[in-house]
Amino acid sequence: MKIWNREAWIESGTEAQRKYTATLNPLAWVLEYQPTILLPGKGQIPLEPWPFQQTFMACRDRFRIINKPRQCGISTIVAAEVAWEFDNVPGAQIVIISKDKDAAINFHTYVYNILRSVRKNNPNAPKLVKTNERVTTNEIGAKISSLASSKESGRSFSATHLVFDELAFIEYAEDIWQAANATLSQTKGRVTAISTPKGRANLFAQIFESENNMGFTTFQYAWWDVPTYNPCYDEYMKARESDDKGLVKKIIAKAKLGEWYRTNRPKYTDLAWRQEFEGEFDANVGTVFSVRQIEKAFVRNYLKQKDDPRGAITEWWSIPKEENHQYVHGIDLGRKNDPTVICVYDVTNKPAKMVEFKYVEAGFCEWNEILAICRETVEFWDTVGEHDGTGVGDSISEGLDGFSYPFMFTKTSKQNMIELMQHAFDFKMVQIPKIPLLFREHQRYIWDDKDIVQDTVMANGLAIKQFHENDDVFSGFAELHFVGEV
C-alpha cells in the first residue's frame, strides 16, 4: 500500500476533495487536520503515522487486533481513529475498556487532546457538549466512554465500536467479551483490541492462537518495525517488501548494534524483553510449556470424533483398541463447577500415544453418571491409572477401586507432576493429538493456575506420570506403580 506524508496528501487533490475524503477515512482525517501529540523532549508535534501505523489504520475490517511492542505509538493511533469516528459518524457510541481507572483516564486524555488540537484546524468540527475525564459527547450524538474493567463492563453499554486497551492485562476480559457480543451483533459494531502479550492464559492470546483468530484480522509488530528504534529501518522495509526473510534477519541483527537497542536492552531480562518488545506469547515468567515443548508433543489430530448415545460426553475423540497393547489413563474429576476429563495412552511403544480423550462439561452429569463413564472407559481399554482423589469423596474412589487409584494434589505433588510433563515433552516421550480444547489449555497453562482452566492438563499429567520418569526413562506398562504400592 502507498505510504502517505503530509506533503503527498496536500498534492493529492483540492481542499474540498481532501476534506470530503477526511470524513470517510481516519488516515485522511489525520493528514488533513494534523492533530498534535505530546512527544517527550520535543513538545507538541503534528501526528504523521509511520508505515506500520498506516497499515493498521487502512484496515477497516470489523474486528481487528494488534500485538505491539511497548511505546510504539499504536495507542495514539487508535485514539486518533476514535477521535475521527467521534467527529464524523453521527450517533457513534465508542466504548474503551482499560485495565483500571488510571489507564481509562489516560486513554481518554489521548483522545480528548487530539479532538482539541483538531478543532484549531477544523472550525467546522462538531461542538463538544460534555467532557470529563472519562466521558465526552458532541452535538451529533456521538459519545466516547472510557471504562475500567469489571465483570459488568460488557453489560453496561451498547457500542458501535468497542476498544480494548492492553487486552492481555484486562481482568474479566472474557466475561466482558461474552457480554458485549450480544450488543455488538445488534449494532453491527466494530472491535479494536491492542496489547503487548502477557503469556497465554488470556483472551488476547486466545484470539491470536485460535483457528481463524475468532474472526479478527491480526497485526503483529516488534521493535524493529518502529523507525525510532531501528536505525536500519529503510533497509529493513526494502527487505520486507522483497520478501527476503534471510536479509530481514541480517538487518535486524545489524539494528541491534544501534544506540536505542544497546541502551534499552540491558534494562530488561530475556523474558521481559521478548514479551515487551518482540511480541512473544510464551515469554511470560509464569508460562509452563514453551512453544518448542508444545511443538514436540502435539501433532495433527489423528483421533476420530465419536458421539455418545446418552449425550453425556461433551467431546469424545478415540481410535480403535489394538490387541495385545497396553494402556494407561489419567482422570481429572469434576461435577458442578469443573469438567471431568479422561486421557488414555497406548504405552506399548515409544513415544506413548494418546488414544482417547473424553470431556464431560461441568454441571452436565451427576456423580453416578460420571462414575459410569469412567468405569466404562477403563474397562474397555483394560487400563489402570490414577484419578484426582482430592475432595471428590470416597464413593468415586471406591467405585473405581481396582481400575484407578486416587492421587492427592498438593502444591508439591502437582509441581512434580507438571515438571515430569515438561520433561516428557522435551524428550518427545508423548504424542498428543492437537484437539483444540486440549491444545489451548496446555498452551495457556501457568504455574499460578488458581484462576485458569486446567482440567485437561491435570488429566494428561496423571496419565503421563504412569509411564514416564524424570531420568529420560520410558517405563512402559510393566514398571507401572501406584500410590500406596510397595
Secondary structure as the mmCIF struct_conf table of DSSP 4:
data_model
#
loop_
_struct_conf.conf_type_id
_struct_conf.id
_struct_conf.beg_label_comp_id
_struct_conf.beg_label_asym_id
_struct_conf.beg_label_seq_id
_struct_conf.end_label_comp_id
_struct_conf.end_label_asym_id
_struct_conf.end_label_seq_id
HELX_LH_PP_P HELX_LH_PP_P1 LYS A 2 TRP A 4
HELX_RH_AL_P HELX_RH_AL_P1 ARG A 6 ILE A 10
TURN_TY1_P TURN_TY1_P1 GLU A 11 SER A 12
BEND BEND1 GLY A 13 GLY A 13
HELX_RH_AL_P HELX_RH_AL_P2 GLU A 15 ALA A 22
TURN_TY1_P TURN_TY1_P2 THR A 23 LEU A 24
HELX_RH_AL_P HELX_RH_AL_P3 PRO A 26 TYR A 33
STRN STRN1 THR A 36 LEU A 39
TURN_TY1_P TURN_TY1_P3 PRO A 40 LYS A 42
STRN STRN2 GLY A 43 PRO A 46
HELX_RH_AL_P HELX_RH_AL_P4 PRO A 51 ALA A 58
BEND BEND2 ARG A 62 ARG A 62
STRN STRN3 PHE A 63 ASN A 67
TURN_TY1_P TURN_TY1_P4 ARG A 70 GLN A 71
BEND BEND3 CYS A 72 GLY A 73
HELX_RH_AL_P HELX_RH_AL_P5 ILE A 74 ASN A 88
BEND BEND4 VAL A 89 VAL A 89
TURN_TY1_P TURN_TY1_P5 PRO A 90 GLY A 91
STRN STRN4 GLN A 93 SER A 98
BEND BEND5 LYS A 99 ASP A 100
HELX_RH_AL_P HELX_RH_AL_P6 LYS A 101 VAL A 118
TURN_TY1_P TURN_TY1_P6 ARG A 119 ASN A 121
TURN_TY1_P TURN_TY1_P7 PRO A 123 ASN A 124
BEND BEND6 ALA A 125 ALA A 125
HELX_LH_PP_P HELX_LH_PP_P2 PRO A 126 LYS A 127
STRN STRN5 LEU A 128 THR A 131
BEND BEND7 GLU A 133 ARG A 134
STRN STRN6 VAL A 135 ASN A 138
TURN_TY1_P TURN_TY1_P8 GLU A 139 ILE A 140
BEND BEND8 GLY A 141 GLY A 141
STRN STRN7 LYS A 143 ALA A 148
TURN_TY1_P TURN_TY1_P9 LYS A 151 GLU A 152
HELX_RH_3T_P HELX_RH_3T_P1 SER A 153 ARG A 155
BEND BEND9 SER A 156 SER A 156
BEND BEND10 THR A 160 THR A 160
STRN STRN8 HIS A 161 ASP A 165
BEND BEND11 GLU A 166 GLU A 166
HELX_RH_3T_P HELX_RH_3T_P2 LEU A 167 PHE A 169
TURN_TY1_P TURN_TY1_P10 GLU A 171 TYR A 172
HELX_RH_AL_P HELX_RH_AL_P7 ALA A 173 THR A 187
TURN_TY1_P TURN_TY1_P11 LYS A 188 LYS A 188
STRN STRN9 ARG A 190 SER A 195
BEND BEND12 ARG A 200 ASN A 202
HELX_RH_AL_P HELX_RH_AL_P8 LEU A 203 GLU A 209
BEND BEND13 SER A 210 SER A 210
HELX_RH_3T_P HELX_RH_3T_P3 GLU A 211 GLY A 215
STRN STRN10 THR A 217 GLN A 220
HELX_RH_3T_P HELX_RH_3T_P4 TRP A 223 ASP A 225
BEND BEND14 VAL A 226 VAL A 226
TURN_TY1_P TURN_TY1_P12 PRO A 227 TYR A 229
TURN_TY1_P TURN_TY1_P13 PRO A 231 CYS A 232
HELX_RH_AL_P HELX_RH_AL_P9 TYR A 233 GLU A 241
TURN_TY1_P TURN_TY1_P14 SER A 242 ASP A 243
HELX_RH_AL_P HELX_RH_AL_P10 LYS A 245 ALA A 255
TURN_TY1_P TURN_TY1_P15 LYS A 256 LEU A 257
BEND BEND15 GLY A 258 GLY A 258
HELX_RH_AL_P HELX_RH_AL_P11 GLU A 259 ASN A 264
HELX_RH_3T_P HELX_RH_3T_P5 ARG A 265 LYS A 267
BEND BEND16 TYR A 268 TYR A 268
HELX_RH_AL_P HELX_RH_AL_P12 ASP A 270 GLU A 278
HELX_RH_3T_P HELX_RH_3T_P6 PHE A 281 ALA A 283
BEND BEND17 ASN A 284 ASN A 284
TURN_TY1_P TURN_TY1_P16 VAL A 285 GLY A 286
STRN STRN11 THR A 287 THR A 287
BEND BEND18 PHE A 289 PHE A 289
HELX_RH_AL_P HELX_RH_AL_P13 VAL A 291 ALA A 297
STRN STRN12 PHE A 298 VAL A 299
BEND BEND19 ARG A 300 ARG A 300
STRN STRN13 LYS A 304 GLN A 305
TURN_TY1_P TURN_TY1_P17 PRO A 309 ARG A 310
BEND BEND20 GLY A 311 GLY A 311
BEND BEND21 THR A 314 THR A 314
STRN STRN14 GLU A 315 SER A 318
TURN_TY1_P TURN_TY1_P18 GLU A 323 ASN A 324
STRN STRN15 TYR A 327 ASP A 332
BEND BEND22 ARG A 335 ASP A 338
STRN STRN16 THR A 340 ASP A 346
BEND BEND23 THR A 348 PRO A 351
STRN STRN17 ALA A 352 VAL A 360
TURN_TY1_P TURN_TY1_P19 ALA A 362 GLY A 363
BEND BEND24 PHE A 364 CYS A 365
HELX_RH_AL_P HELX_RH_AL_P14 TRP A 367 TRP A 381
TURN_TY1_P TURN_TY1_P20 ASP A 382 ASP A 382
STRN STRN18 VAL A 384 ASP A 388
BEND BEND25 THR A 390 VAL A 392
HELX_RH_AL_P HELX_RH_AL_P15 ASP A 394 GLY A 399
TURN_TY1_P TURN_TY1_P21 LEU A 400 PHE A 403
STRN STRN19 SER A 404 PHE A 407
HELX_RH_AL_P HELX_RH_AL_P16 LYS A 411 ASP A 426
TURN_TY1_P TURN_TY1_P22 PHE A 427 LYS A 428
STRN STRN20 VAL A 430 PRO A 433
HELX_RH_AL_P HELX_RH_AL_P17 PRO A 436 ARG A 444
STRN STRN21 ILE A 446 ILE A 446
BEND BEND26 TRP A 447 ASP A 448
TURN_TY1_P TURN_TY1_P23 LYS A 450 ASP A 451
BEND BEND27 ILE A 452 ILE A 452
HELX_RH_AL_P HELX_RH_AL_P18 ASP A 455 ILE A 464
TURN_TY1_P TURN_TY1_P24 LYS A 465 PHE A 467
STRN STRN22 HIS A 468 GLU A 469
TURN_TY1_P TURN_TY1_P25 ASN A 470 ASP A 472
STRN STRN23 VAL A 473 PHE A 474
TURN_TY1_P TURN_TY1_P26 GLY A 476 GLY A 476
HELX_RH_3T_P HELX_RH_3T_P7 PHE A 477 GLU A 479
TURN_TY1_P TURN_TY1_P27 VAL A 483 GLY A 484
#
